[in-house]
Each structure stands twice: as structure tokens, then as C-alpha cells.
Amino acid sequence: MFKDIIEAIEAEPIITIYPHTSPDGDALGSCFGFRELLKAKYPSKEIYVLGQHSKDEGEYFPCFDDVDDETIKKSLALSLDTANFGRVDEPRIKLAKKIIKIDHHPDREPFGDISYVDDTMSSCCEIIALIGKELYGNEKFPYDAARYLYSGLLTDTMGFSTSNSNAHSLETGAFLVSHGLNMNEISYQLTSKDITIYNYITKVRSAAVIEGKFLSAVIKKELYQESGLSFDEAKNCVSEFVKVRGLTVWSLFVENDNPNDDYKYQGSLRSRDVICNDIAYNHNGGGHLVAAGCKIKDDEELEVILKELRERANG
């Protein structure tokens, strides 16, 4: 199934691996999980994970590698969990001699010399686990590879509770756990929150506005700054609204505090069986049918997308 990808990897002495911007657990898990798989299988290869922005900062997943331009130019680049080329979290991927795209989002923007996209998969980690099975046969995965991949699978399915979770994702999870993982400890590490985040989430809930079946929360930078949080930390709690019964679409827009960026808000869109990724795509974003992200340039565009989402939710 993955013959072209494996042959391309085997042919190159240097591999560079890239997540999407503001990488989540699935992006980081697939990148570092794949690196561990490849390092153990091909110990003579140079294998790096490159990126610029990560809220994790080495707390659970490793930090990104520091690599010069010349190394990237000699490398085979693997873009993981990234639908749009512009969302790769390291623009120097363009320097690579060859690019492979591996993803599970709808393929609205094909790229790469080789592309494998399966939007029926619950996560990119699920795809990497399948590639790993083809690479390893009956051999066990390295422990850290299984741990990173299971962590990404767990986060993208929200503990196997999302609409893209299915029997195959559960089977993949069971396979990865069979490598000696402590499910309870991993779940705790990924879902527990310190008191600062907990108190901030309380403020986010208070800022939420419900209009029929649509919920929106617009968070100004002063709110998360006074809570002692960074922008990256502040924009990752849209899942808190999934517990509100009766909603069809919910959204979180957090004001960016970096004056050098060309957008004012980053938006997270979620829904229950209502397509929203087309709306995100029209506002510098994209993603899954019912889980997407976008970047909003100003308050005028914010009002436009709120109106579009409100009408979609209540239509």
C-alpha cells in the first residue's frame, strides 16, 4: 500500500519531517512517532523533525531539531497532517529535493512529489501506524514510536469520541497500546490542565455567546495575557464547548498578539454533523468537514465569518 513512500525513504540518507503550523497532538505525534520508527529501522540515516511553533515546547513531545539550509536541500521532506502547503510549519520545506505529503484531511490542495491522503482515517498517526506495520512486519515498534503515535491518535479523536472514530481507529489504538503503553498515564498527561489553564477556560466559557444552535467566543489578547498565557496556549480550548447539548456549530476566535503576523484572529470551528470546513477554507484555513481552523485578518472579516457560521448552524 505504501510502496512508493517506503522506496523513497529507503533511497535517501537524510529525511526531514514537518508538521502544520501551531501543531496539535496528532501533528506532533505523527512527526515524532515516524522519526522514532525510521531511526530504529534505518540507524545510518539522518532524520530530523523541523518546525517553528509548538505550544508543547518539549513538555511531552521532543523539541524541534535545528538544521541548516544545506541539510534540508539534501533531504527528502515528509509533510505530515497538513492539508495546505502554506500551513507547513517551516517554509524551508521548499528547499528539499523531494516532498511527500501524508495526511488525513480532505485533499483540497494537493502537493508533493508523492501524496498519500486518506480522509477516512481518524488521524495522521493512524496512517503512520499503518506505514510502520508495513515497515516492521511482525517486529515490535520502538516504545517511544508507539507512545507518540497513540498520543496523537488519542488527541485527534478526543479519546475515541469524535465522529471520525471507528473500529479501525480502535484497532490501531489497541495495537499501539500492546507495545507496553500505560493508557491511564498517557490520558492523564494529555488531558490534565494546570490551574492557570483551568481558570482561563472559565473566562472563555463566560465569554461565549449562544445564538440558537450556534456558539461563539471571541477572546481578546488582554484576557489571556492577564491570565499569564501565550497566544498558542490560549487558542486551544474550543473542545470545551462540545459538552453543550443542542449546539450544531461552536467556534472560538482568539486575538493574535504578534504584530508581525498578517492576521488578527485565529479561529477554531467545530460542529456536530454540519459541514464547516468550506467556510474555513474561504477564510485562509481548512480542515476536516466538522473540525477546521482559519485565520481572520480583521474585525470586519470576523463579523462575516460569524454570520456565515450562525446561518449554517441555524439553517
C-alpha positions as CSV (number, residue, x, y, z in Angstrom):
1,M,0.0,0.0,0.0
2,F,2.9,2.4,0.9
3,K,5.5,1.0,-1.6
4,D,6.3,4.4,-3.2
5,I,6.7,6.1,0.1
6,I,8.9,3.4,1.6
7,E,11.1,3.2,-1.5
8,A,11.6,6.9,-1.5
9,I,12.6,6.9,2.2
10,E,15.0,4.0,1.7
11,A,16.7,5.8,-1.2
12,E,17.6,9.0,0.8
13,P,20.2,9.3,3.5
14,I,18.6,12.5,5.0
15,I,14.9,12.8,6.0
16,T,13.3,16.0,7.3
17,I,9.8,15.8,8.8
18,Y,7.3,18.7,9.1
19,P,4.0,19.3,11.0
20,H,1.5,22.0,10.3
21,T,1.6,25.4,12.0
22,S,0.6,25.5,15.6
23,P,0.9,21.7,15.7
24,D,-1.5,19.7,17.8
25,G,-1.1,16.3,19.3
26,D,-1.7,14.5,16.0
27,A,0.8,16.6,14.1
28,L,3.5,16.2,16.8
29,G,2.7,12.6,17.4
30,S,2.9,11.6,13.8
31,C,6.1,13.5,13.2
32,F,8.0,12.2,16.3
33,G,6.4,8.8,16.1
34,F,7.5,8.4,12.4
35,R,11.0,9.7,13.3
36,E,11.4,7.0,16.0
37,L,10.1,4.3,13.6
38,L,12.6,5.4,10.9
39,K,15.6,5.9,13.3
40,A,15.3,2.4,14.6
41,K,14.7,0.9,11.2
42,Y,17.4,2.9,9.4
43,P,20.1,3.8,12.0
44,S,22.5,5.2,9.4
45,K,20.1,7.9,8.2
46,E,19.9,11.5,9.4
47,I,16.3,12.1,10.5
48,Y,15.0,15.5,11.8
49,V,11.7,17.0,12.8
50,L,11.5,20.7,11.9
51,G,9.1,23.4,12.8
52,Q,8.9,26.9,14.3
53,H,5.9,27.0,16.6
54,S,4.8,24.5,19.2
55,K,2.8,25.0,22.4
56,D,4.3,21.8,23.8
57,E,7.8,23.2,24.0
58,G,9.3,19.8,24.9
59,E,6.9,19.2,27.8
60,Y,5.5,15.9,26.3
61,F,6.9,15.7,22.8
62,P,10.5,16.4,22.0
63,C,11.6,19.9,20.8
64,F,12.2,20.5,17.1
65,D,15.6,19.9,15.6
66,D,17.9,22.8,14.5
67,V,19.0,22.1,10.9
68,D,20.8,24.3,8.4
69,D,19.6,25.1,4.8
70,E,22.2,22.8,3.2
71,T,20.9,19.8,5.1
72,I,17.3,20.5,4.1
73,K,18.4,20.8,0.4
74,K,19.8,17.3,0.5
75,S,16.8,15.8,2.2
76,L,13.6,14.0,1.4
77,A,10.8,16.1,3.1
78,L,7.8,14.4,4.8
79,S,4.9,16.8,5.3
80,L,2.5,15.2,7.9
81,D,-1.0,16.1,8.9
82,T,-1.0,19.2,6.7
83,A,-3.7,19.9,4.1
84,N,-2.4,23.1,2.6
85,F,1.3,23.6,1.6
86,G,1.2,27.2,3.1
87,R,0.4,25.7,6.5
88,V,3.6,23.6,6.8
89,D,5.3,24.9,10.0
90,E,8.7,25.6,8.3
91,P,8.8,27.4,5.0
92,R,12.2,25.9,4.2
93,I,10.5,22.7,3.2
94,K,10.5,24.3,-0.2
95,L,14.3,23.7,-0.3
96,A,14.0,19.9,-0.1
97,K,14.9,17.9,-3.1
98,K,11.7,15.9,-2.9
99,I,8.4,16.2,-0.9
100,I,6.0,13.6,0.3
101,K,2.6,14.6,1.6
102,I,0.9,12.2,4.1
103,D,-2.4,13.5,5.5
104,H,-6.0,12.6,6.6
105,H,-7.7,15.9,5.8
106,P,-9.8,16.5,2.6
107,D,-7.3,16.9,-0.2
108,R,-8.4,20.4,-1.4
109,E,-4.8,21.4,-2.2
110,P,-2.7,18.5,-3.5
111,F,1.0,19.0,-3.3
112,G,4.2,16.9,-3.1
113,D,6.1,14.6,-5.5
114,I,4.3,11.7,-3.8
115,S,1.0,12.2,-2.0
116,Y,-1.0,9.8,0.3
117,V,-4.2,11.3,1.6
118,D,-7.0,9.2,3.3
119,D,-9.7,11.4,4.9
120,T,-11.4,8.3,6.3
121,M,-8.6,7.9,8.8
122,S,-9.2,9.4,12.3
123,S,-5.7,10.9,12.4
124,C,-2.4,11.1,10.7
125,C,-1.0,9.0,13.4
126,E,-3.3,6.2,12.3
127,I,-1.7,6.4,8.8
128,I,1.8,6.4,10.2
129,A,1.0,3.3,12.3
130,L,-0.1,1.5,9.1
131,I,3.1,2.5,7.3
132,G,5.0,1.3,10.4
133,K,3.3,-2.1,10.2
134,E,4.4,-2.4,6.6
135,L,7.9,-1.4,7.5
136,Y,8.2,-3.6,10.6
137,G,6.2,-6.7,9.7
138,N,5.9,-8.8,12.8
139,E,8.6,-6.8,14.7
140,K,7.6,-4.6,17.6
141,F,7.6,-0.8,17.2
142,P,10.1,1.1,19.4
143,Y,8.3,2.1,22.6
144,D,8.5,5.9,22.0
145,A,7.2,5.5,18.5
146,A,4.2,3.7,19.8
147,R,3.7,6.2,22.6
148,Y,3.9,9.2,20.3
149,L,1.5,7.7,17.8
150,Y,-1.0,6.6,20.4
151,S,-0.9,10.1,21.9
152,G,-1.7,11.7,18.6
153,L,-4.4,9.2,17.9
154,L,-5.9,9.8,21.3
155,T,-5.9,13.6,21.0
156,D,-7.3,13.8,17.5
157,T,-10.2,11.5,18.3
158,M,-10.7,13.1,21.8
159,G,-10.4,9.8,23.4
160,F,-12.2,8.0,20.5
161,S,-15.3,10.1,20.9
162,T,-15.4,12.1,17.7
163,S,-17.3,11.3,14.5
164,N,-14.2,10.2,12.7
165,S,-13.5,7.4,15.3
166,N,-14.4,4.0,14.1
167,A,-13.5,0.3,14.6
168,H,-10.2,0.7,12.7
169,S,-9.0,3.6,14.9
170,L,-9.8,1.5,18.0
171,E,-7.9,-1.4,16.5
172,T,-4.9,0.8,15.8
173,G,-5.1,2.2,19.3
174,A,-5.2,-1.4,20.8
175,F,-2.2,-2.3,18.6
176,L,-0.1,0.6,19.8
177,V,-1.1,0.0,23.5
178,S,0.1,-3.6,23.1
179,H,3.7,-2.2,23.0
180,G,3.6,-1.8,26.7
181,L,1.9,1.6,27.0
182,N,0.2,2.8,30.2
183,M,-3.1,4.1,28.8
184,N,-4.2,5.8,32.1
185,E,-0.9,7.7,32.5
186,I,-0.9,8.9,28.8
187,S,-4.5,10.0,29.1
188,Y,-3.8,11.9,32.3
189,Q,-0.7,13.7,30.8
190,L,-2.6,14.7,27.7
191,T,-5.9,15.9,29.3
192,S,-5.0,17.2,32.7
193,K,-4.6,21.0,33.0
194,D,-2.8,23.2,35.4
195,I,-4.7,25.8,37.5
196,T,-3.8,28.7,35.2
197,I,-5.4,27.0,32.1
198,Y,-8.3,25.9,34.2
199,N,-9.1,29.4,35.3
200,Y,-8.6,30.7,31.8
201,I,-11.1,28.2,30.5
202,T,-13.6,29.5,33.0
203,K,-13.2,33.0,31.5
204,V,-13.6,31.6,27.9
205,R,-16.9,29.9,28.9
206,S,-18.1,33.3,30.4
207,A,-17.3,35.0,27.1
208,A,-19.3,32.5,25.0
209,V,-22.4,33.7,23.2
210,I,-25.2,31.3,22.2
211,E,-27.5,32.2,19.4
212,G,-29.9,29.3,18.7
213,K,-27.7,26.3,17.8
214,F,-24.6,28.4,17.4
215,L,-22.0,29.2,20.0
216,S,-19.1,31.7,19.5
217,A,-16.5,33.0,21.8
218,V,-14.2,35.9,20.8
219,I,-11.2,36.3,23.1
220,K,-9.2,39.5,23.1
221,K,-5.5,39.3,23.8
222,E,-5.8,41.2,27.1
223,L,-7.9,38.3,28.6
224,Y,-5.3,35.6,28.0
225,Q,-2.4,37.9,28.8
226,E,-3.8,38.8,32.2
227,S,-4.1,35.0,32.8
228,G,-0.4,34.6,32.0
229,L,-0.9,32.6,28.9
230,S,0.7,32.8,25.4
231,F,-1.4,33.1,22.2
232,D,-0.6,29.4,21.4
233,E,-1.8,28.3,24.8
234,A,-5.0,30.4,24.7
235,K,-6.4,29.2,21.4
236,N,-6.6,25.5,22.2
237,C,-9.8,25.1,24.2
238,V,-12.6,25.0,21.6
239,S,-13.3,21.4,22.7
240,E,-14.7,22.7,26.0
241,F,-17.9,23.6,24.1
242,V,-18.6,20.1,22.8
243,K,-20.4,19.3,26.1
244,V,-23.1,21.9,25.5
245,R,-26.2,20.0,24.4
246,G,-28.2,21.3,21.5
247,L,-25.4,23.0,19.6
248,T,-24.7,22.2,16.0
249,V,-21.7,24.6,15.5
250,W,-19.4,26.1,18.0
251,S,-16.3,28.3,17.5
252,L,-13.5,30.1,19.2
253,F,-11.7,33.1,17.9
254,V,-8.6,34.3,19.7
255,E,-6.9,37.6,19.0
256,N,-3.3,37.3,17.9
257,D,-0.7,39.3,19.9
258,N,2.1,39.1,17.3
259,P,2.1,42.4,15.3
260,N,4.3,40.9,12.6
261,D,1.6,38.4,11.5
262,D,-0.9,39.3,8.8
263,Y,-4.0,38.1,10.7
264,K,-5.8,39.4,13.8
265,Y,-7.7,36.3,14.9
266,Q,-7.1,32.5,14.7
267,G,-10.4,30.6,14.6
268,S,-11.3,27.1,15.6
269,L,-14.5,25.7,14.2
270,R,-16.3,22.6,15.3
271,S,-19.7,21.1,14.6
272,R,-21.9,18.1,15.0
273,D,-22.6,16.7,11.6
274,V,-22.7,20.1,10.0
275,I,-20.0,20.8,7.3
276,C,-17.9,23.8,8.2
277,N,-14.5,23.3,6.5
278,D,-15.7,25.1,3.4
279,I,-16.3,28.2,5.4
280,A,-12.9,27.9,7.0
281,Y,-11.3,27.4,3.5
282,N,-12.8,30.7,2.4
283,H,-11.1,32.4,5.3
284,N,-7.5,31.3,5.0
285,G,-8.0,27.9,6.6
286,G,-9.3,24.4,6.1
287,G,-9.5,21.1,7.8
288,H,-12.0,18.3,8.4
289,L,-15.7,18.5,7.4
290,V,-16.7,19.1,11.1
291,A,-13.4,20.4,12.6
292,A,-11.5,23.2,10.9
293,G,-9.3,26.2,11.5
294,C,-8.9,29.6,9.9
295,K,-7.1,32.9,10.2
296,I,-9.1,36.2,10.2
297,K,-7.4,39.4,9.1
298,D,-9.6,42.0,10.9
299,D,-12.8,42.6,12.8
300,E,-14.8,43.2,9.6
301,E,-13.9,39.7,8.4
302,L,-14.6,38.3,11.9
303,E,-18.2,39.6,11.6
304,V,-18.5,38.0,8.2
305,I,-17.5,34.5,9.3
306,L,-19.6,34.7,12.5
307,K,-22.6,35.5,10.3
308,E,-21.8,32.6,7.9
309,L,-21.4,30.2,10.8
310,R,-24.6,31.4,12.5
311,E,-26.6,30.9,9.4
312,R,-25.1,27.4,8.8
313,A,-25.7,26.3,12.4
314,N,-29.3,27.5,12.4
315,G,-30.3,26.9,8.8
